[in-house]
Amino acid sequence: MRTWKRRALLPAAALLALTLPLSSSLVLNSAANAAPRITTPEQFFGFPLGAEGKLARWNDLMRYYKLVADRSDKVLYQEIGKTATGRPFPLLTVSSRDNLKNLDRIKEVNRRLADPRGLTEAEARKLAAQSKPVFLLEAAIHSTEVGTAQVIPNILHRLADEKSATVSEILENVVLLIVPAQSPDGTEWVGDYFNETAGTNYARTYPDLYQKYIGHDDNRDWFMFTQPETQISVALQNEWKPQVVQNLHQMGNARGRIFVPPYLSPNDPNIDPITVQQTNSLGMEISRSLTAEGKKGVNWGSTYDYWTPSRQYMTYHGAPRILVEAASAQDLAYTYRSSDGGPIGPQEPDTNFIEPYDQSTWTLAQIVDYLDTSVFGALSNVAKYRTEWLYNFYRTQRNAIDPSADKPFAYVAPAGQRDPFATYELLKTLQTGDVEIEKAISDFTANGKRYEAGSWIIRYAQPYGRFAKTLLETQDYPDLREYPGGPPQNPYDVTAQTLPMLLGVQVDTIAKPFTVSTSRVKKVQPAAPAFPGDPGNRGAYLVGPESYGAPMMIAALQKAGAETFRASAEFSAGGRSYAPGTLIVEPSKAARTALQDASRKTGIPVFSVGQAPRVAAERLKDNTRVGLFRGVNNIPGGWMKWLFEQYDIGFKEVVAADFAGDLNAKFDTIVLPAGISRADIVSGLNRDRYPAEWAWAYGVGEAGWAELRKFVEDGGTLLAIGDSVATARQLASLPITPALPTDEHVFFSPGSILSQRFDTSDPVAWGMRPDTPVWFGENDQAYDVEGGDVVSSFPQSGEQLQSGWLIGGEHLNGKANIVKHQVGDGLIVTFGSEPTFRTWSRDPSKLLFNAIYHGPSTTVDAAELPDALRG
Ligand SMILES: [Zn+2]
């Protein structure tokens, strides 16, 4: 397996400087391992992992893990949850026999160090000396990065079977938790597809999402916790309080052979400096291990930054994120060759790229080998310095609980918020992240402002106050350029995560200490408003449009078959004033049950009036037929599908076969998620390259394209999101023109939260605050408009940036974002920026749901409404 050329040993002086044994293969070849007692991966799978053109399947990998756990007293196999499709999510725990007997004690000590309140320095030192650091290794986070799954059996076998000083030291001093696949579903799909297409003309790479909903974004979910796999991993980290988390990935071939930390600037300032330095030092340790084994092309300080919590939960919880990215092979498992026969990648050595790679080929075996070294390099260091790792972890957590003058004292979410569901979701997110929340039991004053009892308080000085702070504060991303005056240095991902803005919750930052009597909130629950009495047969139920949970009520009413209207104007009833978009619901038993249930889930209050209001309204179409276009490997659509399922919106995916018939016969509204081009619809997947199971993604041709246009002209509603607005423009020659400069020197918004002005009288913007901020990512666009109704636009002047990073905000001044277009008998609504980006942007998600139901609805006069309500 390891047949590629090994670099000659380092000079003796360099060897002395190394604290680590040189290489895994040197030890593996030693006599002590002549007769392994546990089946080797090669014996089990029939080939060495990493062999050319071969991938072990997930089910076989699982069988191997169980076998090793059966035969070894150093390995435990557990299933700690179920994936999005119901597959088991396995965990391997690897350590010495004594440690495995002692896991409860180790866990208890680590938890004590994680929350050092009341712990003295001397006690902490003692505990650090007694316990064992916990090292969490996560593989197959992205299932097409196949080497990360294939390397795990080798690591496991070596730890379970090898009698060497290196392995003994690791087992005695570290508790290793291995998540052999963070996305087991995708790992199975990708491996099976690769094997089943062998010997055919079909492409070998699985073409679709490799996590049920969010595919590659499964590691962009580390603060909203939407997916079961994320929730499992967060629960695991909360339980164990690991000192190190290593993530195995693969990248492209343009750069080095492997990336390790330190990261590129910037660091999120909320990551403790000790955590950053632990990251840097362990990254360097891995680099040293790789270089000492003659593995060239090691690179740090490029591409990947240490900014967004969407990719890293552990860093706000005391553990470094050790990201390792190996370059990829060709078509998953075949040799990658340079195009010119020369060595692969950059050839200029640098301080962060000591040895350029000198070969013209790169194989899966090398990926497996590099990753293996990276894991043992890190493990050996943590084993050797176990007390320091635990003590530094304690120091990190000590910093977290010590009040500091340059940190806020607390965050306060006042009682009586506009959106009770949003408030619940914000608090639940924090609580899932182990943040302690208190509730005021009497009125109090902070920063000169009076707060009512029932307000929520999140103190900064607590073990995971850093996590709360990064989510609650406004991000100020540094203006980083490639060179002075040059183009922006691209962030690896996005730059903003301010939850109060994304969810629409008021949260005040309180700098100075204040006193308040509180109770600790054990489990955040939705508000429980009293449900009103029966309105009687001349009355109606009323629900305000302000909460982004309100569409959940609409979905429940649609399911119940309840007649539902939305007020087109403000009105008063029963001494209370109701905003445009208020739900006016028939006074039936079915409606009552649906509303009661949805109110319990969301905390949204329902009102009842004995006399139905006389106000102009829209009657929602019974059983509105919602279609969500399914694009192959379309991540924005996957997020949206998840959201629709959470809201229990009755919807169907729109697939290629639907375009062959009459779209209007099947759908009232079709949503085109971001990332769908005309070519994705017309050409789709090539049927010569993908078997019939992908027929849903085959192109629909020009006839299908014409059918989509006819769908709108014949009265259908089409919603185009983000960069799919360009597709809708092509479809119907919409009178809007992209307004933003394409040069990144001039305009750049790499995932930020921006200012917005809404026309809240427009049905698409019902329930929005006039100045609700919106998400704006790098593929989003603002428009000049020569027709249509502008629902939202950027302010004419002033600061466009609310959180994150923005260059050239003045180019947005007065430009349109959301526009409604009448096309024939139908409607197209174009959303220049994604209102439901990764479902983080939740307050603006109302816009999408409003538009879904608005298009197919019909209007009712004020005088007619009371009768219409009674059917
Ligand atoms: Zn990856």
Boltz pocket constraint, residues with backbone or C-beta under 6 A from the ligand:
constraints:
  - pocket:
      binder: B
      contacts: [[A, 141], [A, 142], [A, 145], [A, 248], [A, 249], [A, 250]]
      max_distance: 6.0
